[in-house]
Amino acid sequence: MKKLFGMIIFVAFVLVLGACSSDSSGEGDSGESDSGKEELTAWAWNINVPVLEMAAEKFEEENPDFKLNVVEMGTSDVYSKLTTGLQAGGKGLPDIVLVEDDRFQGYINTFPDAFANLSEMGFDEQKSKFPDYKTELLTKDGAMYGFPFDGGPTGVFYRRDIFNEAGVTPEDIKTWDDFIEAGKTIKDKTGKDMIGLDLNGDDGLYRMMLTQQGTFYFDDEGEVNLASDESKKAMEITKELKDAGIVKNTVGWDPWISAMTEGDVATAPSGAWLYGSITQQGKDTSGKWGVFKLPAFEEGGNRASNLGGSNYVIMSASDQKEKAYDFMEYFSTTNEVQVEAMEGGLFPSLNTVYDNEIFKQEVEFFDNQKIWEMFAGEMENIPAVNYTGDYAVAKDEAVKAQSKIVNGTPIEEALENAVKTLKNRTQ
């Protein structure tokens, strides 16, 4: 059983994040609006805000007594204020809050009574409309506590122009060994690196490889899993990429995006959401892109994984839970709303929307490839993993281990040491 220390770490982490953020737009309790209606309040960030506002306007057309105030603030501010409010028993919290996949379990485990039980309110009838990895994530003791929203199905975004120059075809890349060999060919023929990685600061590739093997930093029972066979395999691939001389050191988000859009690297394994950054920051590269499935560890193995994603929760402290539920059920299960979200750059996890024409369209920026059809076909095959409430601490230790491994420490030694340190920090 996790000790109280693990909970303290989780709480402290989100508070520190909040202290470092400067993108706060204030709070927003429920209350009476200027129109005299009882107003619901939701906290969200970035491109989620206009999607919520659009859905609220449509919902209000059929529900004239409904009004939603969407308060936009930075991600870390949301978590900081949410944690503070939960510690105060719900004081100052809104009715609805956006929570990312990797944060949800930390909150539900630390504050188990803070969120509305959606199963008791009828949401189990909607479960079949979402992939298992989402509904399992949002379930505790057999009940669901979150509305699934966007997902992060993965793929390898690649530069067609670089692949063509090197004579490499993505259809031939079926395994991670194939990926490394293709990278060597590309480097030899074009001088370009295969991939950009921040090996000393982030472990996104490692996390994707863990998930595709059906595990994570912790196993299904919540035990530290960093020294597992799956973890060793993922670190071996990372080290082989580095040793092959096909990794460009990209420290931070902007250098990573620039390396792709400027043609310094040939690929970027990532979530479907990367589409938005590529098309916005690489507008002059239209037609030069493609996407193929994440390589498997062995031919015929699983090629589906996830990176990113979020969900909405209703706070137990809300005095308008039923009204919030009605809106969020509409929001999360209405095809029209989810298509709007899709067009805003958020990949929906609602499976009934995948028959929409947008998922069958050829995308000009990607040389008329039907990339959304590929991502949609992956959703049901994404394994569910256990983030636990110690996700942030475990990520810190995983990044440290990765840095040591690519700089010469034997894989087994680095991972075993990471296990010991992580246990000391969380148990």
Secondary structure, 3 states (H helix, E strand, C coil): CCCHHHHHHHHHHHHHHHHHCCCCCCCCCCEECCCCCEEEEEEECCCHHHHHHHHHHHHHHHCCCCCEEEEECCHHHHHHHHHHHHHCCCCCCCCEEEEEHHHHHHHHHHCCCCECCCCCCCHHHHHHHCCHHHHHHCEECCEECCEEEEEEEEEEEEEHHHHHHHCCCHHHCCEHHHHHHHHHHHHHHHCCEEEEECCCCCCHHHHHHHHHCCCCCECCCCCECCCCHHHHHHHHHHHHHHHCCCEEECCCHHHHHHHHHCCCEEEEEEECCHHHHHHHHCHHHCCCEEEECCCECCCCCCCCCEEEEEEEEEECCCCCHHHHHHHHHHHHHCHHHHHHHHHCCCEECCHHHHHCHHHCCCEHHHCCECHHHHHHHHHHHCCCCECCCCHHHHHHHHHHHHHHHHCCCCHHHHHHHHHHHHHHHHC
